[in-house]
Each structure stands twice: as structure tokens, then as C-alpha cells.
Amino acid sequence: MKTWIGYLFLPLLVAVWPALAAVTPVQVSGFGVTESLAVENALIEAVRQVNGVDINSSQQVEQYLHKENGNTETLTHTQRDGRMAAKGMVDSYNLLSKHCDTEGCQVELHVNVIRYKAAGLSADSRRKLAVLPFTGRHGATFSSELQDLYTQSRRFAVLDRSQNQAYRQEQKLWESDDTALSEKARMGQVLGLDYILVGNIERAGTRRWSENIALTGEVKHYASSSLRVRYQLIEVPTRQVKWSDSISLNAGNGNLNALINQAVQGIFRQTMGNIYPLRLISVQGKRVIINQGGKTLKTGSYFTVFSLGEKLVDPYTGEVLGQDESAIGKIRITEVKPKMAYAELVQGDGGLLQKGQIVRPASAPANKVSRPAARSKAPPRETTQSGDGGGVIL
């Protein structure tokens, strides 16, 4: 037995919709034993075409053995049950045609279905990530700081999974009779996750002690901080661990906050570098622009620029491991904007820079400091000899 159920909200008035509630026109047909049922089925079909359907089906199979006169016969009974639901709202519709006879009515409608459009950049173009609360001491700091960094990177659609009570209260308001129909289109728009970042603070603390110097009677105070955090980036639909690592840090000055900040930056760089490495989006001589900004980058920091070569594939799994990378120079961040950053080439050939090349964190280049030679009337006499192996005999 199959049961098809449709959910539909019909407006009583035609309203002026805000920009976030778009109207999608569709032309559909519907059949029913009466004209009103035919119209209702057509409206449900229109909502299905725009918003999709939720289909739940089940199948139960029973087998019996029947034995008669020494012959065995297998009897199979199959029962299927299905449910298809559509949920949405209709702005207006026009009856284009109808045909009714003793068997029922068939109608054709032009329907304007309301479809909610989220503000800002569509999340469809970005992978969806949530940073779950890290467990352990200072876990809340890790979660909030990482969420800020991922949001400002603009690579992920960062979703919240901690303010459920506030969301439920807002949903109740949308469902009330005081809410305009266009606002009700906001319901059913919760996004699913591609990734979750989870972590555990295994160790975080500062030890302080004092020592007396017998010779001078002086008391010296010391402090030492240590931090260890383990984290995982998990693909939600498959529960596959895409990346897993731990960070261990120590500080002899007792500055635990600095260690936390360093670990947060390390987790962010590691996960982003494996999924979305930074890229050059503009090259003007030795001046370049990087496609990231905000708190994720700092003025004065250095990066190595890599050109991309052959795509590398694992021969066992067929997985694409990345591309061959060749370092072509180093850049220094000169200015950070909310969504991008400016940098200048400090080492390497500017003629090799191109849009689309990736950049990774690096240390400052080793600058050679040249000192002016002391003035003398005669050049200094050479006092060293070269060895047979190319070295210098002092």
C-alpha cells in the first residue's frame, strides 16, 4: 500500500515580498475527483518542483515454505510502504485550463512558488564547517578563536551548533500567526555540515616555583607553561577523519595565553593548508595580493610562493595528492584588509610570479649584512691558504 502525503501552505493575500523571498514561476497539471482537489494536487506538484520532495520508503519481505505431497514450494510476500512529502508556500496561481468528467477533474495552473534566498554569498559555493566546543581546560577559547579564523578566511560557510535554544525561540516566532507569510519561507533552511572540527585539550597549565640563592640571599621566581591539544577534521556524511594531529608547546616564561594563540594559529594553518591553501589573485610586478585577510594574516609575516606543476596521484588508491610545487620566492605581508592582503616580493624573481600560485607560511629570509671595509693605504695581505679539498687552512 502506498500513501502519498503533501504539505502545503496557501496564502490568503498577495503580498510584496522582500528581496530574500524570491518567487519562482512554474506550470503544472493536477488531477482529482473534484476541481478543488485537482487544484490542490497541482499546487503540491509546483512546490515539489521548486523545493524538492522528501521520500521515505520501506519494504518488508516474508517467505513461507509450503510442503504438499512431498513437494516443497516457497511463497514470497512483499509489502511496500512509501511516503512523499513536499513543503513550501505559494504566492499566487492562475487557472489556465480545466477538464472535468465523471472520472474527475484535470487542471493546468501557472503557479508562483515562494523560495527563500539567503543573504550574502550563497553557501552552495562553499564547504560547510562547524567548530564544536573543544573539551578540556580553555576549550571554549579554542573553539571561539578558531571559529573567528575560519569565518574570516571566507573559504567555509561556518555554521553554529551551540545556540540551539536561541534558534528554537526564533523558529517559534516564524511559525506564529503574527509573522508575515514571506518570513515563514525562512523555515526549513537549516544547512547540513560537510565537516566538523573537534578537539581535546589534553594538557594546559603553568607551573611556578622559587629558588633561594645561598650566596646572595636573593630569591628567584620561575614559571613554565605547557600545552598539548589533539584535534580532528571529520567529514560528517561519511564520518571519515580527513585530518588528525596534535600540537605540543612549552614556554619558559609562563605565558600560557601565548601558547594557546600559537596552537590556534597552528590548527587553522594546518587544516586550511590541506584544503584551501592561500593563492595569489593579483600580480603587479613585485607587488601581489593574497585571497585572505582579517585576523588570519599579520603585517610583516613571510610566505613562500610556489608554482604548480604536475598533478600527483596515489597509485594504490587513485587519490589526488596535490600538485608538484616549486618554490620561486618569498613575500612579506605589507597590508591586511578584511578580505585580502597585500604583499611584496623580498626574495626571488618577480618575473616568475603568476596569478593562482599558492603561498605557504615561511620564516624571514636570511639577509646578508655587509659591513664597509676599514680604510687603509695598502690592501690587506692574504693570510689564509686553500686546502686540497677546497677548504681553508687557518
Secondary structure as UniProt FT lines:
FT   TURN            19..20
FT   STRAND          21..32
FT   HELIX           35..51
FT   STRAND          54..68
FT   TURN            69..70
FT   STRAND          71..85
FT   STRAND          89..101
FT   TURN            102..103
FT   STRAND          104..116
FT   HELIX           123..125
FT   STRAND          127..131
FT   TURN            137..138
FT   HELIX           139..153
FT   STRAND          156..158
FT   HELIX           164..175
FT   TURN            177..178
FT   HELIX           181..184
FT   TURN            185..188
FT   STRAND          195..212
FT   TURN            214..216
FT   STRAND          219..235
FT   TURN            236..239
FT   STRAND          240..251
FT   TURN            252..253
FT   HELIX           256..275
FT   STRAND          278..284
FT   TURN            285..286
FT   STRAND          287..290
FT   HELIX           294..296
FT   TURN            299..300
FT   STRAND          302..313
FT   TURN            315..317
FT   STRAND          320..336
FT   STRAND          341..348
FT   HELIX           350..352
FT   TURN            355..356
FT   STRAND          358..362
FT   STRAND          385..386
FT   TURN            388..389
FT   STRAND          392..393
//
